[in-house]
Amino acid sequence: MRRQSGVALLTVLLLVAVMSILVMSVLDDIRFGLRRASNAQSMAQAHWYALGAETLAMAQIDRLSTRDPGRTTLAGDWNDRPIVFPVEHGTIGATLSDAGNCFNLNSVVEGAGELWQRSATGSQQFAALLRALDIPARRADALVDALVDWMDSDSVPGELGAEDANYQSRTPAYRTSGTLLAEPSELRAIAGFDDDIYTRLRPYACALPTDALSPINLNTVEEDDALLLTMLTDGALGPDAARRLIRARPGGGWPDLEDFWSHELLDGFTPTQRVREQVSLRTRFFGLQSQIEYAGAQVVSSALFEHDAGRTRLIARRLAPLE
């Protein structure tokens, strides 16, 4: 009987141990399930706050347009100015900027649909920007040719460029895109654009959803953008002179384009008609960087807006900073 009682006790203890393990497992599943649900709810709310930041940005763009329909200036200190909105359990950080004051990488080609060919003016401006970044002329020409070959529709490489044959010999092998870039980071896949070139070029480059020349607003370019004016003048206006020209801008911005082109620092330079049509006093593209923190969740997003014909519309949205 004592022996049977001992076996029964061991059996009961074993059952209790097994049941305890099962209960702990169930409790762990419940706890992790609740945590997952809470995290999902926090991420969803943070995402909605990011969408709310876009709505606020569109309202600000509309206000800038209404204030002076013909011009966009730096009045109000809105360009690249971080703004933080406190919300319950977190914050919304938003930075609105002029997204057109850059070199549009897609402007080195022109065309439509699946037919893209080299743009003489866009390629010339890209080469001028690269030279202004102290990149030797020969290498600058090679980078221009490589970018054109990446996007154009033919399979014939430029004099210093690279088409499919070059990329298919790599490991892993790949092909050229044959279309416009979606974002500047695609440069990393193109022949010649190493870390050094990309790092130097990135602050001045963008990939707008058009093959048009960069729509630079002369009223919002700042001294950090001086090389863009060097690019526009094909090097006739050096970086130092470009900075002086930006500092010479009237407090309320240039009243009209002729006042800009007639400035004494531009004496001796005659812009082509395409360059005259390229620059403007009004911003067309705006960029938004948002950083949302809510209940331990974080969402970083970027958006590109186009304001045209009195209307603002969303062009692109990414759950990451603009690249």
FIZA-348935 format. One line per 5 residues: number of its first residue (from 1); their letters; for each residue x, y, z of C-alpha. Coordinates in pm, 1 decimal. Layout:
<drenpas>
NUM) a) X,Y,Z; ... .
</drenpas>
This chain:
<drenpas>
1) mrrqs) 0.0,0.0,0.0; 286.9,238.2,86.4; 445.8,158.7,-248.5; 113.2,231.1,-430.7; 65.8,557.1,-238.0 .
6) gvall) 413.6,672.3,-345.0; 338.0,598.2,-709.6; 8.6,785.1,-685.9; 184.3,1084.4,-526.9; 447.1,1089.7,-802.0 .
11) tvlll) 172.7,1067.2,-1061.6; -12.0,1361.9,-907.0; 307.5,1566.7,-885.0; 385.9,1486.8,-1248.4; 36.3,1592.3,-1354.3 .
16) vavms) 67.6,1916.4,-1155.8; 405.4,1989.0,-1318.1; 267.7,1921.4,-1668.0; -39.7,2135.7,-1602.9; 182.0,2417.5,-1465.3 .
21) ilvms) 393.3,2408.6,-1781.0; 80.0,2415.4,-1998.0; -66.8,2707.3,-1801.8; 259.8,2904.3,-1824.9; 270.5,2837.1,-2199.1 .
26) vlddi) -87.4,2958.3,-2241.3; -17.3,3267.2,-2030.5; 294.3,3343.5,-2238.8; 90.9,3312.5,-2557.3; -173.5,3546.0,-2415.5 .
31) rfglr) 90.0,3795.8,-2297.9; 273.0,3799.3,-2631.4; -57.5,3817.5,-2817.1; -160.1,4122.6,-2616.2; 181.0,4280.8,-2680.2 .
36) rasna) 155.6,4213.9,-3052.8; -193.7,4360.8,-3061.9; -77.5,4668.4,-2869.0; 222.3,4715.4,-3098.9; 3.6,4676.7,-3406.5 .
41) qsmaq) -241.4,4931.3,-3269.3; 42.4,5176.2,-3191.6; 192.9,5134.8,-3539.8; -148.1,5183.9,-3701.7; -209.0,5500.9,-3500.4 .
46) ahwya) 142.7,5630.4,-3582.3; 73.7,5566.6,-3950.5; -249.8,5764.8,-3928.2; -60.3,6050.2,-3766.4; 183.3,6040.0,-4060.4 .
51) lgaet) -111.5,6076.6,-4297.4; -232.8,6364.3,-4083.8; 106.5,6533.5,-4124.7; 58.0,6510.2,-4502.8; -279.1,6683.3,-4471.5 .
56) lamaq) -119.7,6963.9,-4269.0; 158.3,6995.6,-4527.7; -91.0,7026.2,-4814.1; -274.2,7298.6,-4622.3; 53.9,7485.3,-4572.4 .
61) idrls) 136.4,7457.5,-4944.1; -206.2,7598.5,-5029.2; -146.9,7887.3,-4787.9; 189.6,7963.6,-4950.3; 19.7,7970.1,-5289.5 .
66) trdpg) -266.3,8189.0,-5173.6; -34.0,8441.1,-5009.7; 133.4,8522.4,-5342.3; -2.8,8320.2,-5636.9; 282.8,8416.7,-5869.3 .
71) rttla) 572.4,8356.2,-5634.8; 693.1,8127.5,-5357.2; 941.5,8291.8,-5121.6; 1109.8,8203.6,-4794.1; 879.2,8438.4,-4602.2 .
76) gdwnd) 758.1,8263.8,-4288.7; 1075.4,8054.3,-4255.4; 897.0,7740.9,-4375.8; 1167.2,7580.4,-4592.0; 1349.9,7292.3,-4415.6 .
81) rpivf) 1222.5,7408.5,-4078.4; 1142.6,7116.1,-3844.0; 810.8,7151.2,-3661.3; 709.3,6924.5,-3373.0; 345.0,6875.1,-3271.4 .
86) pvehg) 282.5,6711.1,-2931.3; 6.1,6450.6,-2928.3; -117.3,6217.4,-2658.5; 148.0,5948.4,-2594.7; 387.2,6091.8,-2855.5 .
91) tigat) 491.0,6357.6,-3104.0; 457.0,6437.5,-3474.1; 769.5,6583.0,-3637.7; 733.8,6734.6,-3985.6; 971.2,6920.9,-4218.5 .
96) lsdag) 842.5,7080.8,-4539.2; 1091.6,7178.0,-4808.9; 1119.9,7295.5,-5167.6; 1175.5,6967.9,-5353.2; 1248.7,7131.5,-5688.4 .
101) ncfnl) 1576.4,7300.6,-5594.9; 1793.2,7012.0,-5705.4; 1921.0,6852.9,-6022.7; 1651.1,6627.6,-6165.5; 1845.5,6314.0,-6262.8 .
106) nsvve) 1566.4,6217.7,-6502.8; 1628.0,6529.9,-6711.2; 1931.1,6371.7,-6884.2; 1680.2,6195.7,-7111.7; 1367.3,6311.0,-7288.3 .
111) gagel) 1073.7,6134.8,-7450.5; 771.1,5945.7,-7323.9; 646.5,5596.5,-7246.7; 913.0,5343.8,-7343.9; 1100.5,5574.9,-7582.0 .
116) wqrsa) 1374.0,5768.4,-7404.5; 1674.6,5933.8,-7563.6; 1952.9,6163.1,-7452.2; 1862.5,6522.8,-7363.8; 2142.8,6755.4,-7468.9 .
121) tgsqq) 2054.4,7030.9,-7220.4; 1993.4,6797.3,-6926.4; 2316.5,6607.4,-6991.9; 2510.5,6932.7,-7020.1; 2372.0,7054.4,-6687.0 .
126) faall) 2455.4,6726.6,-6516.1; 2811.9,6743.8,-6643.4; 2838.2,7105.9,-6521.2; 2715.6,7004.6,-6174.7; 2964.5,6717.3,-6155.4 .
131) raldi) 3251.0,6948.0,-6254.0; 3135.8,7197.8,-5990.1; 3171.1,6911.7,-5739.7; 3541.3,6889.7,-5837.3; 3495.4,6573.2,-6038.4 .
136) parra) 3740.7,6563.9,-6334.0; 3580.2,6644.7,-6668.4; 3658.0,6303.5,-6823.8; 3503.3,6114.9,-6533.3; 3206.7,6354.6,-6526.1 .
141) dalvd) 3139.3,6278.3,-6893.7; 3156.5,5904.8,-6818.1; 2902.7,5940.8,-6535.8; 2667.1,6136.6,-6762.6; 2693.3,5871.5,-7035.7 .
146) alvdw) 2634.9,5591.0,-6783.2; 2321.8,5759.3,-6645.1; 2184.6,5823.6,-6994.2; 2252.5,5462.5,-7098.5; 2076.8,5337.4,-6783.6 .
151) mdsds) 1753.6,5514.2,-6879.2; 1750.6,5538.0,-7259.5; 1563.8,5291.9,-7479.0; 1844.3,5173.1,-7703.1; 2118.4,4920.7,-7634.4 .
156) vpgel) 2404.0,5122.3,-7785.3; 2636.7,5256.8,-7512.7; 2757.6,5615.1,-7518.1; 3124.1,5689.8,-7576.7; 3201.9,5641.6,-7205.3 .
161) gaeda) 2876.0,5476.9,-7099.4; 2756.9,5125.9,-7013.9; 2466.7,4921.5,-7147.8; 2334.0,4572.8,-7065.5; 2654.5,4392.0,-7169.1 .
166) nyqsr) 2844.7,4571.5,-6892.8; 2597.3,4484.2,-6617.6; 2534.6,4126.2,-6731.4; 2902.2,4048.5,-6679.7; 2872.1,4132.8,-6308.9 .
171) tpayr) 2787.1,3903.8,-6019.6; 2495.6,3906.0,-5976.7; 2406.5,4002.6,-6331.1; 2137.7,4259.0,-6404.9; 2020.8,4492.9,-6680.5 .
176) tsgtl) 1964.3,4863.4,-6731.4; 1619.5,4998.4,-6638.9; 1524.9,5166.9,-6967.2; 1302.0,5412.1,-6779.9; 1313.7,5707.6,-6540.5 .
181) laeps) 1459.4,5674.2,-6192.0; 1214.8,5645.1,-5903.2; 1465.3,5778.1,-5649.2; 1830.8,5888.8,-5640.3; 1950.3,5578.4,-5453.8 .
186) elrai) 1919.7,5388.2,-5784.3; 2243.5,5560.3,-5883.9; 2425.9,5303.0,-5669.7; 2346.6,5038.3,-5931.4; 2490.2,5243.3,-6220.8 .
191) agfdd) 2848.6,5208.7,-6342.3; 3085.7,5466.4,-6196.1; 2865.9,5591.0,-5911.7; 3074.5,5474.0,-5618.3; 3039.6,5579.4,-5253.5 .
196) diytr) 3244.2,5896.5,-5296.1; 3056.4,6019.3,-5604.3; 2717.3,5937.1,-5454.1; 2798.5,6111.5,-5125.1; 2911.3,6428.2,-5302.5 .
201) lrpya) 2622.4,6432.8,-5548.7; 2332.3,6332.0,-5323.8; 2267.0,6673.9,-5157.7; 2209.3,6828.1,-5501.8; 2027.9,6545.9,-5682.2 .
206) calpt) 1665.9,6432.6,-5693.3; 1449.5,6208.8,-5911.0; 1133.8,6398.9,-5996.9; 852.8,6212.3,-6178.6; 921.7,6397.8,-6504.8 .
211) dalsp) 1197.6,6436.2,-6763.0; 1170.3,6816.7,-6746.3; 1472.5,7026.1,-6652.4; 1501.4,7098.7,-6280.9; 1228.7,7355.2,-6192.1 .
216) inlnt) 1454.3,7569.7,-5974.1; 1283.4,7847.6,-5779.2; 1525.0,8142.4,-5765.3; 1334.9,8280.2,-5464.6; 1391.3,7975.4,-5243.5 .
221) veedd) 1744.3,7861.6,-5333.9; 1975.7,7907.3,-5038.4; 2351.7,7937.1,-5010.3; 2385.0,7560.4,-4969.8; 2227.4,7531.4,-5316.1 .
226) alllt) 2480.6,7765.3,-5481.8; 2618.8,7492.3,-5709.0; 2279.5,7473.8,-5878.5; 2333.8,7827.0,-6010.9; 2681.8,7723.5,-6125.4 .
231) mltdg) 2511.3,7436.3,-6307.4; 2252.0,7664.1,-6469.2; 2523.4,7892.4,-6605.7; 2740.7,7600.6,-6723.0; 3017.4,7711.1,-6488.1 .
236) algpd) 3014.8,8078.1,-6594.7; 2905.5,8167.9,-6239.9; 3148.1,8012.4,-5991.6; 3035.1,7879.3,-5651.7; 3153.2,8188.6,-5461.7 .
241) aarrl) 2983.5,8425.2,-5707.5; 2668.3,8210.1,-5689.4; 2661.9,8247.7,-5310.8; 2702.2,8624.6,-5344.0; 2415.8,8632.6,-5592.8 .
246) irarp) 2191.5,8442.5,-5351.7; 2284.9,8681.9,-5070.3; 2204.6,8974.6,-5303.3; 1845.2,8857.1,-5348.4; 1594.4,9120.0,-5228.8 .
251) gggwp) 1437.8,9055.6,-4889.5; 1099.6,8977.5,-5042.7; 1249.0,8768.8,-5322.3; 1311.4,8853.1,-5686.9; 1008.3,9043.0,-5820.0 .
256) dledf) 1056.8,8901.0,-6170.4; 1303.9,8688.6,-6362.9; 1451.8,8976.8,-6557.4; 1572.6,9137.1,-6235.0; 1765.3,8817.3,-6166.7 .
261) wshel) 1917.3,8775.7,-6512.6; 2015.5,9143.8,-6527.7; 2214.4,9131.3,-6202.7; 2572.1,9254.0,-6240.0; 2713.8,8917.5,-6131.5 .
266) ldgft) 2559.9,8766.9,-6445.5; 2707.1,9025.4,-6682.9; 2842.3,8852.3,-6989.3; 2624.0,8541.8,-6949.0; 2327.5,8495.2,-7180.6 .
271) ptqrv) 2096.6,8206.9,-7082.1; 1944.3,7990.5,-7351.5; 1569.2,7995.9,-7398.4; 1537.6,7652.8,-7234.3; 1721.1,7775.4,-6923.9 .
276) reqvs) 1503.6,8088.4,-6912.3; 1194.9,7867.2,-6921.2; 1344.2,7626.7,-6667.8; 1383.2,7863.0,-6373.2; 1089.9,8016.4,-6195.7 .
281) lrtrf) 983.3,8225.4,-5898.6; 725.7,7971.7,-5782.5; 778.0,7627.3,-5630.8; 613.3,7337.5,-5808.4; 737.0,7037.5,-5605.2 .
286) fglqs) 736.4,7015.9,-5225.0; 886.0,6746.2,-5006.4; 773.0,6636.8,-4660.6; 973.3,6440.7,-4405.9; 769.4,6304.8,-4113.4 .
291) qieya) 882.1,6129.0,-3797.1; 607.9,5997.5,-3572.1; 660.2,5859.5,-3222.6; 356.5,5713.9,-3051.8; 338.4,5482.4,-2750.1 .
296) gaqvv) 677.5,5330.2,-2825.9; 612.6,5293.7,-3200.3; 800.9,5497.6,-3458.6; 710.8,5569.2,-3821.6; 942.1,5760.1,-4055.6 .
301) ssalf) 785.6,5861.6,-4387.0; 839.8,6097.9,-4677.8; 604.3,6243.4,-4934.0; 634.2,6439.7,-5257.1; 366.1,6690.8,-5354.9 .
306) ehdag) 305.5,6882.8,-5676.8; 132.5,7220.0,-5672.2; 6.6,7323.2,-6012.5; -291.4,7518.1,-6144.4; -392.9,7613.0,-5791.2 .
311) rtrli) -415.7,7251.1,-5678.7; -190.9,7039.3,-5455.3; -170.8,6665.2,-5509.4; 29.8,6380.0,-5362.6; 282.1,6234.4,-5608.6 .
316) arrla) 466.8,5976.4,-5398.7; 474.2,5838.4,-5046.2; 740.9,5621.1,-4884.5; 766.4,5470.8,-4537.6; 1125.3,5588.2,-4523.1 .
321) ple) 1314.2,5916.4,-4561.9; 1344.9,6052.5,-4914.5; 1654.0,5907.0,-5082.7 .
</drenpas>
